[in-house]
Amino acid sequence: MNGMSYRAISRHIESTHDITITHVSVNNWVKKYTYIIKNYVESFYPQVSDVWSLDEMVLNVKNTKKTGKGFHDWLWSIIDPKTRFLIATEVSKRREIKDARKIIASGKKLISQNPNYVLTDCLNSYQEAIRKEFENRTAHVKTKSLKDGFVNRPIERYHNEIRERLKARRGLGNDESAQTFSELLKINHNFVKPHQGLDGQTSAQAANIDLNLGQDKYLDLIKQAGAKPNFVNNLGKRINKVTIVNEGDSIKVTPKTWIDKHIWREINDILKLHEFGWLSNGKDSCWLKLIS
């Protein structure tokens, strides 16, 4: 994330620590730990506003199928304008309705409540995708350009930062590395980088996710991810039966609707292993875990 290539990192390790590590090993480490951290941080639900800022940008990719006139993928991103929290990111080959639906579906999985407004540019794919994913319960606000009162600045600023990073790299290796790169950018943006507009906080802190990370935030994220089991992953498909809300000092898991007895027991057993307790309170009954 500091702009060094894998080969440059390999040379730095050898010159500094007298240890020979190939650039391939460095690449494998990045992939491995990116997804370990990703699975961990996605177990926390950010407290974001009711507005999504959604946009797409082109990524130059060397070893990929040719699309149109060049070799590239599309990076889709959703940001909460208030906290600057990057809710979701996806890489696709095209900008069709199914691709727009995929990024929206990813965003829906990672927050506790759907937005009331989604800001986009005038790409036609957005209108149908938003209508299908939110069933006309979310307002779609289309924006054009700066001279027409462009209001989608948070996501454009984030994408411009990515463009600056990619100038020196001359493109990404392949589709897989493009997705890994986008996931690592998301982690860096949300949990590592302090934002001047947030008074030096990270986006995660602004969204009420404070993991008490020290100076070496990546190392702390890896340690925490390895030390704490991910109850969201353990729930698997049962995740569709519940709503998860991170309330800062606690995590609340609430049934969305009536759950069959055997599935309820499975969810209960998994959550008990992760130190959740069942709080019986009529319609407000839930599983609750206090965060120390």
C-alpha positions as CSV (number, residue, x, y, z in Angstrom):
1,M,0.0,0.0,0.0
2,N,3.0,2.3,0.1
3,G,3.6,1.9,-3.6
4,M,6.4,-0.7,-3.7
5,S,6.3,-3.5,-6.2
6,Y,6.5,-7.2,-5.0
7,R,10.1,-7.3,-6.5
8,A,11.1,-4.2,-4.6
9,I,9.7,-5.6,-1.4
10,S,11.7,-8.8,-2.0
11,R,14.9,-6.8,-2.5
12,H,14.2,-4.7,0.6
13,I,13.8,-7.8,2.8
14,E,17.1,-9.2,1.4
15,S,19.1,-6.0,1.9
16,T,17.6,-5.2,5.3
17,H,17.3,-8.6,6.9
18,D,19.7,-10.7,4.8
19,I,16.8,-13.1,4.0
20,T,16.1,-14.2,0.4
21,I,12.3,-14.2,-0.3
22,T,11.0,-14.3,-3.9
23,H,8.5,-11.8,-5.1
24,V,6.1,-14.7,-5.7
25,S,6.2,-15.5,-2.0
26,V,5.4,-11.8,-1.2
27,N,2.5,-11.9,-3.6
28,N,1.2,-15.1,-1.9
29,W,1.5,-13.4,1.5
30,V,-0.5,-10.4,0.3
31,K,-3.3,-12.7,-1.0
32,K,-3.4,-14.9,2.1
33,Y,-3.5,-12.1,4.7
34,T,-5.8,-9.9,2.7
35,Y,-8.5,-12.5,2.8
36,I,-7.8,-13.4,6.5
37,I,-8.3,-9.8,7.4
38,K,-11.3,-9.4,5.0
39,N,-13.2,-12.3,6.6
40,Y,-12.5,-10.9,10.1
41,V,-13.5,-7.2,9.6
42,E,-16.7,-8.2,7.7
43,S,-18.0,-9.7,10.9
44,F,-18.5,-6.2,12.2
45,Y,-21.5,-4.2,10.9
46,P,-20.7,-0.4,10.5
47,Q,-23.1,2.3,11.7
48,V,-23.4,4.2,8.4
49,S,-25.9,6.8,7.2
50,D,-28.9,6.1,5.0
51,V,-27.1,7.3,1.8
52,W,-24.9,5.2,-0.5
53,S,-22.5,6.8,-3.0
54,L,-22.0,4.2,-5.8
55,D,-19.7,4.4,-8.8
56,E,-17.4,2.4,-11.2
57,M,-14.0,2.9,-12.7
58,V,-11.8,1.2,-15.2
59,L,-8.8,-0.9,-14.1
60,N,-6.0,-1.8,-16.6
61,V,-5.3,-5.5,-16.3
62,K,-2.6,-7.2,-18.3
63,N,-3.5,-10.9,-18.4
64,T,-7.2,-10.8,-19.0
65,K,-9.7,-11.3,-21.8
66,K,-10.0,-8.3,-24.1
67,T,-13.0,-6.2,-23.5
68,G,-13.9,-3.7,-26.3
69,K,-10.8,-1.9,-27.3
70,G,-8.5,-2.8,-24.5
71,F,-7.6,-5.2,-21.6
72,H,-9.3,-4.0,-18.5
73,D,-11.8,-4.8,-15.7
74,W,-14.3,-2.5,-13.9
75,L,-14.0,-1.7,-10.2
76,W,-17.3,-1.0,-8.5
77,S,-17.4,0.7,-5.0
78,I,-20.0,1.9,-2.5
79,I,-19.1,4.5,0.1
80,D,-21.1,6.1,2.9
81,P,-20.6,9.9,2.4
82,K,-20.9,10.7,6.1
83,T,-18.3,8.3,7.5
84,R,-16.3,7.7,4.3
85,F,-16.7,4.0,5.1
86,L,-16.2,1.8,2.0
87,I,-19.1,-0.6,2.3
88,A,-18.4,-2.9,-0.7
89,T,-16.1,-3.4,-3.7
90,E,-16.4,-5.7,-6.7
91,V,-14.5,-6.3,-9.9
92,S,-16.3,-7.3,-13.1
93,K,-15.6,-7.5,-16.9
94,R,-18.6,-5.4,-18.0
95,R,-21.0,-2.7,-16.7
96,E,-24.2,-4.5,-17.3
97,I,-27.3,-4.7,-15.0
98,K,-26.1,-8.0,-13.5
99,D,-22.8,-6.4,-12.6
100,A,-24.5,-3.4,-10.9
101,R,-26.8,-5.8,-9.0
102,K,-23.7,-7.8,-7.8
103,I,-22.1,-4.8,-6.1
104,I,-25.4,-3.7,-4.6
105,A,-26.1,-7.3,-3.3
106,S,-22.6,-7.3,-1.7
107,G,-23.3,-4.0,0.0
108,K,-26.6,-5.3,1.4
109,K,-24.9,-8.2,3.1
110,L,-22.4,-6.0,4.9
111,I,-24.8,-3.5,6.5
112,S,-27.7,-4.0,8.9
113,Q,-30.2,-1.7,7.1
114,N,-30.8,-0.8,3.5
115,P,-30.2,2.8,2.4
116,N,-32.9,5.3,1.7
117,Y,-30.9,7.0,-1.1
118,V,-28.3,5.8,-3.6
119,L,-26.3,8.3,-5.5
120,T,-24.9,7.3,-8.9
121,D,-23.9,8.7,-12.3
122,C,-26.1,8.3,-15.3
123,L,-25.0,4.7,-16.3
124,N,-28.2,3.0,-17.4
125,S,-27.4,-0.2,-15.6
126,Y,-27.9,1.4,-12.2
127,Q,-31.6,2.3,-12.5
128,E,-32.8,-1.3,-13.2
129,A,-30.3,-2.8,-10.7
130,I,-31.4,-0.5,-7.9
131,R,-35.1,-1.1,-8.7
132,K,-34.7,-4.9,-8.6
133,E,-32.4,-5.1,-5.5
134,F,-34.5,-2.7,-3.4
135,E,-37.9,-3.2,-4.9
136,N,-38.5,0.5,-5.3
137,R,-38.0,1.2,-1.6
138,T,-34.8,3.2,-2.1
139,A,-34.6,6.5,-4.0
140,H,-32.2,6.6,-6.9
141,V,-30.4,10.0,-7.3
142,K,-28.6,10.4,-10.6
143,T,-25.8,12.9,-10.9
144,K,-24.1,14.3,-14.0
145,S,-21.0,16.5,-13.9
146,L,-19.5,19.2,-11.6
147,K,-21.1,22.0,-13.6
148,D,-24.5,20.4,-13.2
149,G,-24.1,20.2,-9.4
150,F,-22.3,16.9,-9.1
151,V,-22.9,15.5,-5.6
152,N,-21.1,12.1,-5.8
153,R,-17.7,13.5,-4.7
154,P,-16.8,11.0,-1.9
155,I,-16.7,8.0,-4.3
156,E,-15.0,10.0,-7.0
157,R,-12.2,11.1,-4.6
158,Y,-11.6,7.5,-3.5
159,H,-11.4,6.3,-7.2
160,N,-9.0,9.2,-8.0
161,E,-6.7,7.9,-5.1
162,I,-6.7,4.5,-6.8
163,R,-5.8,6.0,-10.2
164,E,-2.8,7.7,-8.5
165,R,-1.7,4.4,-7.0
166,L,-1.9,2.6,-10.3
167,K,0.0,5.1,-12.3
168,A,3.4,3.6,-11.3
169,R,2.1,0.0,-11.5
170,R,1.2,0.2,-15.2
171,G,-1.8,-2.1,-14.6
172,L,-2.7,-5.2,-12.6
173,G,-1.6,-8.7,-13.3
174,N,-4.9,-10.6,-13.8
175,D,-8.5,-10.7,-12.8
176,E,-7.7,-12.4,-9.5
177,S,-5.0,-9.9,-8.5
178,A,-7.4,-7.1,-9.4
179,Q,-10.0,-8.4,-6.9
180,T,-7.3,-8.9,-4.2
181,F,-6.0,-5.4,-4.9
182,S,-9.5,-4.0,-4.5
183,E,-10.1,-5.9,-1.2
184,L,-6.7,-4.7,0.2
185,L,-7.6,-1.1,-0.8
186,K,-10.8,-1.4,1.1
187,I,-9.1,-2.6,4.2
188,N,-6.5,0.2,3.9
189,H,-9.2,2.8,3.4
190,N,-11.5,1.7,6.2
191,F,-9.1,0.5,9.0
192,V,-5.6,1.9,8.3
193,K,-5.8,5.3,6.7
194,P,-6.7,8.3,8.9
195,H,-8.9,10.8,7.1
196,Q,-8.5,14.6,7.5
197,G,-12.2,15.1,7.0
198,L,-12.9,12.8,10.0
199,D,-10.5,14.7,12.4
200,G,-7.8,12.0,11.9
201,Q,-10.1,9.1,12.6
202,T,-10.3,6.1,10.3
203,S,-13.5,5.4,8.5
204,A,-14.1,2.3,10.7
205,Q,-13.8,4.5,13.8
206,A,-16.3,7.0,12.3
207,A,-18.6,4.0,11.7
208,N,-18.3,2.9,15.3
209,I,-15.9,0.1,14.7
210,D,-12.9,0.7,16.9
211,L,-10.6,-2.4,17.0
212,N,-8.0,-0.6,19.2
213,L,-5.3,-1.0,16.5
214,G,-1.8,0.2,17.4
215,Q,0.8,1.8,15.2
216,D,1.2,-1.3,13.0
217,K,-2.4,-1.6,12.1
218,Y,-1.9,-4.4,9.6
219,L,-0.1,-6.6,12.1
220,D,-2.8,-6.0,14.7
221,L,-5.5,-6.9,12.2
222,I,-3.7,-10.2,11.3
223,K,-3.3,-11.0,15.0
224,Q,-6.9,-10.2,15.9
225,A,-8.2,-12.1,12.8
226,G,-6.2,-15.2,13.9
227,A,-7.2,-15.0,17.5
228,K,-11.0,-14.5,17.2
229,P,-13.2,-17.0,15.3
230,N,-15.5,-15.4,12.7
231,F,-19.1,-16.2,13.8
232,V,-20.5,-14.7,10.6
233,N,-18.6,-17.3,8.5
234,N,-19.6,-20.1,10.8
235,L,-23.3,-19.2,10.4
236,G,-22.9,-19.8,6.7
237,K,-26.3,-19.6,4.8
238,R,-28.1,-19.2,8.1
239,I,-26.9,-15.6,8.0
240,N,-30.0,-14.9,5.8
241,K,-32.2,-15.7,8.8
242,V,-30.9,-13.0,11.1
243,T,-30.0,-9.3,11.3
244,I,-26.6,-8.4,12.8
245,V,-26.1,-5.0,14.3
246,N,-22.8,-3.7,15.9
247,E,-23.9,-1.2,18.6
248,G,-20.3,-0.2,19.6
249,D,-20.3,-1.8,23.0
250,S,-22.2,-5.0,21.9
251,I,-23.2,-7.1,18.9
252,K,-26.9,-7.9,18.6
253,V,-28.2,-10.8,16.4
254,T,-32.0,-10.7,15.8
255,P,-34.1,-13.2,13.9
256,K,-35.6,-11.6,10.8
257,T,-38.7,-13.8,10.9
258,W,-39.9,-17.1,12.2
259,I,-37.1,-19.7,12.2
260,D,-37.6,-23.5,12.1
261,K,-36.7,-25.1,15.4
262,H,-33.7,-27.1,14.1
263,I,-32.2,-24.1,12.3
264,W,-32.8,-21.9,15.4
265,R,-30.9,-24.5,17.5
266,E,-28.0,-24.5,15.0
267,I,-27.8,-20.7,15.1
268,N,-28.0,-20.7,18.9
269,D,-25.2,-23.4,19.3
270,I,-22.9,-21.4,16.9
271,L,-23.5,-18.1,18.7
272,K,-23.0,-19.7,22.1
273,L,-19.6,-20.9,21.0
274,H,-18.8,-17.3,20.2
275,E,-19.9,-16.1,23.7
276,F,-23.4,-14.8,22.7
277,G,-26.3,-15.1,25.1
278,W,-30.0,-15.3,24.3
279,L,-31.9,-12.3,25.7
280,S,-35.6,-13.1,25.9
281,N,-37.7,-10.0,25.6
282,G,-40.8,-10.7,23.6
283,K,-40.6,-9.2,20.1
284,D,-37.2,-7.7,20.9
285,S,-35.6,-11.0,21.8
286,C,-32.1,-11.4,20.4
287,W,-28.7,-13.0,20.9
288,L,-26.3,-10.5,22.6
289,K,-22.6,-10.3,23.0
290,L,-20.8,-7.5,25.0
291,I,-17.6,-6.2,23.4
292,S,-14.8,-5.7,25.9
